[in-house]
């Protein structure tokens, strides 16, 4: 089914089901309860999880399969956003042409940057991609101000031509849409004390994410994916067999850049504003952390890592000292102040410390990421009777299995 084997088809169907029911799964606690603070079923967070999941899956195609670590993928994220906003300004507020243009333009830039950067490998490749990303950021911030609007960012205005949509009516800016259906439209369902929000923008992003995930599965299982693994395993040996690894690595770089451009276009579709800050090196570092945290080289790991990071960013950053006082009001005054002071270091503006501790623990005890932890748990539950999938093994070196000794 879908050109996949039975196991991958089942896996894809499970991912589709989980994605469709995300508004319910991320809203486990009743409104008004003490734990409602940890609900994540609101449109902004769900959209970010889907979009950055696409970003991380694309990055994993390059890093997880070939081992080439790029610190410049934020450049393609920003380029995709700029391309999408220009489409909104010049042609139409329909998001389909915008995300298509974002992918094409990002792919062109990825081909040019990859052609130069892939002449080197290892740390030199990483530094080259970082340098290109910083150049793109600086140009967007200052040199290319007529195209990017500098530090203010590229945004919509009432006098934009929008050839296919016609002139704007009224004094309010138009909203992005999918064939007339506004992306910010939502339907709220109240049931059993819960409020579930079903948002058009999220489901559009989710459908694109599922398609992107399906393409990634096909790439992982294809002969092309096996060639990328060969590049990571032993590029020199691959060259000795008469195969040139450069076309494969460049293709992986371009595909990965197009995924990043797609994510950037979707960010602009949710909020039609593009700024140079999306090209900062910190954004490139974030997708690296997402991929490693979830499990580099696995299919679901990057999506899981993106979900964890965006959840920490949006939920833990909202927990302030007022909320902590409500939680620990039962403690004696002196002890309450001490506990709140400690927890305040890990919440609110200090949520990055929580992320850092989480990342450190995962890298130390689960080198294969959260996916390795889930596999260990599943193996323990099933008594270790189920054989592991060799293609999803989180082994970063892809070491071959030892052959039988023959006397």
C-alpha positions in Angstrom: 0.0 0.0 0.0 1.3 3.5 -1.0 4.4 1.7 -2.3 5.4 0.7 1.2 5.8 -2.7 2.8 3.3 -3.8 5.4 5.3 -2.6 8.4 5.9 0.8 7.0 2.2 1.1 5.9 1.1 0.3 9.4 3.6 2.8 10.8 2.3 5.6 8.4 -1.3 4.9 9.3 -0.5 5.2 13.0 1.2 8.5 12.4 -1.8 9.8 10.4 -4.2 8.8 13.2 -2.0 10.4 15.8 -1.8 13.6 13.7 -5.5 13.8 13.1 -6.3 13.4 16.8 -3.6 15.8 17.9 -6.1 18.5 19.2 -7.6 15.9 21.5 -4.3 14.2 22.5 -2.6 17.5 23.4 -5.6 18.6 25.6 -5.6 15.8 28.3 -6.6 18.0 31.3 -10.0 19.6 31.9 -10.3 23.4 31.7 -10.1 25.0 35.1 -8.1 22.1 36.7 -4.7 22.7 38.3 -3.0 20.8 35.4 -4.7 22.7 32.6 -1.4 24.7 32.5 0.2 21.7 30.7 -2.4 21.5 27.9 -0.9 22.1 24.5 -4.0 21.7 22.3 -4.1 25.3 21.0 -3.5 26.2 17.3 -0.2 28.1 17.6 1.6 25.2 19.4 0.1 22.5 17.2 1.1 24.4 14.0 4.6 24.8 15.3 5.0 21.1 16.1 3.8 20.2 12.6 6.0 22.8 10.8 9.2 22.2 12.8 8.6 18.5 12.4 8.8 19.0 8.6 12.0 21.1 9.2 13.6 18.4 11.3 12.6 15.5 9.0 14.2 17.3 6.1 17.4 18.0 8.1 17.5 14.3 9.1 17.6 13.3 5.4 21.0 15.1 5.2 22.4 14.6 8.7 20.8 11.2 9.6 21.6 9.5 6.4 24.8 11.0 5.2 26.3 12.2 8.4 26.9 15.7 7.0 26.1 18.2 9.9 24.8 21.5 8.6 24.7 24.6 10.8 23.1 26.7 8.0 19.7 25.2 7.4 18.0 28.3 9.0 19.0 30.2 5.8 16.6 28.0 3.8 13.9 28.4 6.4 14.2 32.2 6.1 14.4 32.2 2.3 11.2 30.1 2.2 9.4 32.6 4.4 10.5 35.6 2.3 9.4 33.8 -1.0 6.0 33.0 0.5 5.3 36.5 1.7 6.3 38.0 -1.7 3.8 35.6 -3.3 1.2 36.9 -0.8 2.0 40.5 -1.8 2.2 40.1 -5.5 -0.1 37.2 -6.6 -2.6 35.8 -4.1 -3.3 35.0 -0.5 -3.8 31.4 -1.3 -1.1 29.4 0.5 -0.6 26.8 -2.2 1.4 29.0 -4.7 3.3 30.5 -1.8 4.6 27.2 -0.4 5.5 25.9 -3.9 7.5 29.1 -4.6 9.2 28.7 -1.2 10.3 25.2 -2.0 11.6 26.1 -5.5 13.6 29.2 -4.3 15.0 27.3 -1.3 16.0 24.5 -3.5 17.9 26.8 -5.9 19.8 28.4 -3.0 20.4 24.9 -1.5 21.9 23.7 -4.8 24.3 26.7 -5.0 25.3 26.6 -1.3 25.6 22.8 -1.3 27.7 22.8 -4.5 30.4 24.9 -2.7 30.0 23.5 0.8 30.1 19.8 -0.2 33.6 20.2 -1.5 34.6 19.7 2.1 33.4 17.3 4.8 33.4 17.1 8.5 33.8 20.2 10.6 34.9 22.2 7.5 31.5 21.5 5.8 29.7 22.6 9.0 31.6 25.8 9.2 31.0 26.6 5.5 27.2 26.1 5.9 27.3 28.3 9.0 29.2 31.0 7.1 26.7 30.9 4.3 23.8 31.2 6.7 25.3 34.2 8.5 26.0 35.8 5.1 22.3 35.3 4.2 21.2 36.7 7.5 23.4 39.8 7.2 22.3 40.4 3.6 18.6 40.1 4.6 19.2 42.4 7.6 21.0 45.2 5.7 22.2 44.8 2.1 18.9 43.4 0.6 16.6 45.8 2.5 14.5 46.6 -0.6 13.6 42.9 -0.8 13.5 42.0 2.8 12.6 45.3 4.5 15.6 44.9 6.9 15.1 44.6 10.6 11.3 45.5 10.4 10.7 42.3 8.3 8.7 41.8 5.1 5.0 42.1 5.7 1.7 42.7 4.0 0.2 46.1 3.2 -3.1 47.3 1.8 -1.6 48.6 -1.4 -0.1 45.3 -2.4 -1.2 44.4 -6.0 -2.3 40.7 -5.4 -3.0 40.2 -9.1 -5.3 37.2 -8.7 -7.2 38.4 -5.6 -7.8 42.0 -6.7 -7.7 45.1 -4.6 -8.3 44.8 -0.8 -11.6 45.9 0.5 -11.9 47.8 3.8 -9.1 48.9 6.0 -8.0 45.4 7.3 -5.3 43.2 5.9 -6.4 40.1 4.1 -5.8 36.7 5.7 -4.1 33.7 4.2 -6.5 31.0 3.0 -6.7 27.7 1.3 -9.1 28.2 -1.7 -11.1 30.7 0.3 -11.1 28.9 3.7 -9.2 31.2 6.2 -6.2 29.6 7.8 -7.1 31.1 11.1 -10.6 29.6 11.2 -11.2 27.3 14.2 -14.0 25.2 15.5 -14.2 24.6 19.3 -15.8 21.5 20.8 -16.6 21.4 24.5 -16.9 17.9 26.0 -16.4 16.4 29.4 -14.9 19.7 30.8 -12.4 19.9 27.9 -12.3 22.5 25.1 -10.9 21.0 21.9 -9.8 23.4 19.1 -9.8 22.2 15.5 -7.9 24.7 13.4 -7.7 25.0 9.6 -4.1 26.1 9.7 -3.1 23.2 11.9 -4.8 20.6 9.7 -3.4 22.1 6.5 0.1 22.0 8.1 -0.6 18.4 9.3 -1.6 17.2 5.9 1.6 18.7 4.4 3.6 17.1 7.2 2.1 13.7 6.5 3.0 14.0 2.8 6.5 15.1 3.7 6.9 12.2 6.2 5.7 9.7 3.5 8.3 11.1 1.1 10.9 10.7 3.8 9.9 7.0 4.3 10.2 6.3 0.6 13.6 8.0 0.5 14.8 6.0 3.5 13.8 2.7 2.0 14.9 3.5 -1.6 18.2 2.6 -3.3 18.9 6.3 -3.1 18.6 6.1 0.7 21.0 3.1 0.7 23.5 5.1 -1.2 23.3 7.9 1.3 23.9 5.4 4.1 26.9 4.2 2.2 28.3 7.8 2.1 27.9 7.9 5.9 29.4 4.4 6.5 32.5 4.7 4.4 32.7 7.3 1.6 36.2 6.3 0.6 35.2 2.6 0.1 32.2 3.8 -1.9 34.6 5.8 -4.2 36.8 2.7 -4.7 33.8 0.8 -6.1 33.5 3.4 -8.8 30.6 5.4 -7.4 30.9 9.1 -7.1 29.2 10.2 -3.8 29.0 13.9 -4.6 25.8 13.8 -6.7 24.1 11.8 -4.0 25.2 14.2 -1.2 24.2 17.2 -3.3 20.8 15.8 -4.0 20.3 15.1 -0.3 21.4 18.6 0.5 18.9 20.1 -2.0 16.0 17.9 -0.8 16.8 18.8 2.8 16.9 22.5 1.9 13.5 22.2 0.1 12.0 20.7 3.3 13.4 23.7 5.2 11.9 26.1 2.6 8.6 24.3 2.9 8.6 24.8 6.6 9.5 28.5 6.1 6.6 28.9 3.7 4.2 27.3 6.2 5.4 29.7 8.9 4.6 32.6 6.6 1.2 31.0 5.8 0.3 30.9 9.5 1.6 34.5 10.1 2.4 36.4 6.9 5.6 38.0 8.2 9.2 37.2 7.3 12.2 38.5 9.2 15.9 38.0 9.2 15.8 36.5 12.7 14.6 33.2 11.1 18.1 32.9 9.6 20.0 33.2 12.8 22.5 30.5 13.6 20.4 29.7 16.8 17.6 28.5 14.5 20.0 26.1 12.7 21.2 24.9 16.1 17.6 24.3 17.2 16.9 21.9 14.4 20.2 20.0 15.2 19.0 19.6 18.8 15.6 18.5 17.6 17.0 15.7 15.4 19.6 14.5 18.0 17.1 14.6 20.8 14.5 12.6 19.0 17.0 10.2 17.3 19.1 11.0 14.2 18.8 8.5 11.4 15.3 7.4 12.5 12.1 8.3 10.8 10.0 9.4 13.8 12.8 10.8 16.0 13.1 14.3 14.5 9.3 14.8 14.7 9.3 13.7 18.3 12.3 16.0 19.1 10.5 18.9 17.5 7.4 18.2 19.5 9.3 18.0 22.8 11.2 21.3 22.2 8.2 23.3 21.1 6.2 22.0 24.0 8.9 23.0 26.5 9.2 26.4 24.7 5.5 27.2 24.8 4.4 25.5 28.1 7.3 25.9 30.4 8.0 29.4 29.3 4.5 30.4 30.6 5.0 29.1 34.1 5.9 32.1 36.2 6.4 32.6 39.9 2.7 33.4 40.4 1.8 29.9 39.0 4.5 28.3 41.2 3.1 30.0 44.3 -0.3 28.4 43.6 1.3 25.0 43.2 3.4 25.2 46.4 1.2 27.2 48.7 0.8 24.2 51.0 4.5 24.4 52.0 5.8 26.5 55.0 6.8 30.0 54.0 10.5 29.6 54.1 10.5 26.2 52.3 8.0 27.5 49.8 10.2 30.4 48.8 13.2 28.1 48.4 11.3 25.6 46.3 9.9 28.4 44.1 13.3 29.9 43.6 14.7 26.6 42.5 11.8 25.8 40.1 11.9 29.4 38.7 15.3 28.7 37.3 13.9 26.0 35.0 10.6 27.7 34.0 9.6 31.1 32.5 12.6 32.7 30.9 14.8 29.9 32.2 13.0 27.2 30.2 16.2 26.8 28.1 17.8 25.3 31.2 15.2 22.6 31.3 15.9 21.9 27.6 19.6 21.8 28.3 19.3 19.3 31.2 16.9 17.2 29.1 19.3 17.2 26.1 22.2 16.3 28.3 20.4 13.4 30.0 19.2 12.0 26.6 22.6 12.3 25.0 24.3 10.7 28.0 21.9 7.8 28.7 20.2 7.4 25.3 22.7 8.1 22.5 20.1 7.1 20.0 17.6 9.7 21.2 14.1 9.4 22.6 13.4 6.8 20.0 16.0 4.5 21.5 14.4 5.0 24.9 11.0 4.0 23.4 12.6 0.9 21.8 14.2 -0.1 25.1 10.9 0.3 26.9 9.0 -1.7 24.2 11.7 -4.4 24.3 11.4 -4.7 28.1 7.6 -4.9 27.9 7.7 -7.6 25.2 10.6 -9.4 26.9 13.0 -8.7 24.1 11.4 -11.2 21.8 10.8 -8.9 18.9 13.6 -8.4 16.4 14.7 -4.8 15.8 14.4 -3.1 12.4 17.9 -2.8 11.1 17.0 0.3 9.1 15.7 2.2 12.1 18.6 1.2 14.3 19.8 4.5 16.0 23.5 3.3 15.7 25.1 6.5 14.4 28.0 4.7 12.7 25.8 2.1 11.0 28.3 -0.6 11.9 27.7 -3.9 10.0 26.7 -6.9 11.9 29.6 -9.3 12.6 29.7 -12.3 10.4 29.9 -15.9 11.6 33.3 -17.3 12.3 34.4 -20.0 9.8 37.2 -22.2 10.9 
